[in-house]
Amino acid sequence: MSQCCDPKNPVYMLTAGGIQVGLTRVDEAFQAVKGLGLGDEKAAEKLLEIVKQKNFIPPGAELEYKLALLAAYKNFIAKS
């Protein structure tokens, strides 16, 4: 099991629902979704699905996390 500050799994900071949160495996999720050619809604769902595998997402906060992940993903795509 990976540890909090494992350099192989850096913590990615983003704002979800007005709260700054740290998530791991976000870059991995971005890379996985990048080649799938999904629209925004499906990309957001897939990003959340991947990130939830290694991170706790509070019940009732999934929409905020999807929106935050999608915004960060769009920024990632624009820079790549």
C-alpha positions as CSV (number, residue, x, y, z in Angstrom):
1,M,0.0,0.0,0.0
2,S,1.4,3.4,-0.9
3,Q,2.2,6.0,1.7
4,C,1.0,9.6,1.9
5,C,4.1,11.2,0.5
6,D,5.3,8.5,-1.9
7,P,7.1,10.3,-4.7
8,K,5.7,7.7,-7.1
9,N,2.2,8.9,-6.2
10,P,2.4,12.6,-5.8
11,V,-0.5,14.5,-4.2
12,Y,-2.4,16.6,-6.7
13,M,-4.2,19.6,-5.1
14,L,-7.5,20.9,-6.5
15,T,-10.5,22.7,-5.2
16,A,-13.8,20.7,-5.0
17,G,-16.9,22.5,-3.7
18,G,-14.8,25.4,-2.4
19,I,-12.5,23.1,-0.4
20,Q,-8.9,22.4,-1.3
21,V,-8.3,18.7,-1.4
22,G,-5.3,16.5,-2.1
23,L,-5.7,13.4,-4.4
24,T,-3.3,10.8,-5.6
25,R,-3.2,9.2,-9.1
26,V,-4.7,12.2,-10.8
27,D,-2.0,12.4,-13.5
28,E,-2.5,8.7,-14.1
29,A,-6.3,9.3,-14.5
30,F,-5.6,12.2,-16.9
31,Q,-3.3,10.0,-19.1
32,A,-5.9,7.2,-19.1
33,V,-8.7,9.4,-20.2
34,K,-6.7,11.5,-22.7
35,G,-6.8,8.8,-25.4
36,L,-10.4,7.8,-25.0
37,G,-11.9,10.7,-27.0
38,L,-14.7,11.2,-24.5
39,G,-17.0,14.2,-24.2
40,D,-16.9,16.3,-21.0
41,E,-19.6,14.4,-19.0
42,K,-18.2,10.9,-19.8
43,A,-14.6,12.2,-19.2
44,A,-15.6,13.6,-15.8
45,E,-17.3,10.3,-14.9
46,K,-14.2,8.2,-15.9
47,L,-11.8,10.6,-14.1
48,L,-13.8,10.2,-10.9
49,E,-14.0,6.4,-11.4
50,I,-10.2,6.1,-11.6
51,V,-9.5,8.6,-8.8
52,K,-12.0,6.9,-6.4
53,Q,-10.0,3.7,-6.7
54,K,-7.2,5.2,-4.5
55,N,-8.9,8.2,-2.8
56,F,-11.8,8.7,-0.5
57,I,-14.5,10.8,-2.0
58,P,-17.1,12.0,0.6
59,P,-20.6,10.8,0.0
60,G,-22.6,13.6,-1.6
61,A,-19.5,15.3,-3.0
62,E,-19.1,13.4,-6.2
63,L,-20.5,16.2,-8.4
64,E,-18.1,18.8,-7.0
65,Y,-15.2,16.3,-7.4
66,K,-16.2,15.6,-11.0
67,L,-16.4,19.3,-11.8
68,A,-13.0,20.0,-10.2
69,L,-11.4,17.0,-12.0
70,L,-12.8,18.0,-15.3
71,A,-11.6,21.6,-15.0
72,A,-8.1,20.3,-14.0
73,Y,-8.2,17.8,-16.9
74,K,-9.1,20.5,-19.4
75,N,-6.1,22.5,-18.1
76,F,-3.9,19.4,-18.5
77,I,-5.1,18.9,-22.1
78,A,-4.5,22.6,-23.0
79,K,-0.9,22.4,-21.7
80,S,-0.1,19.1,-23.5
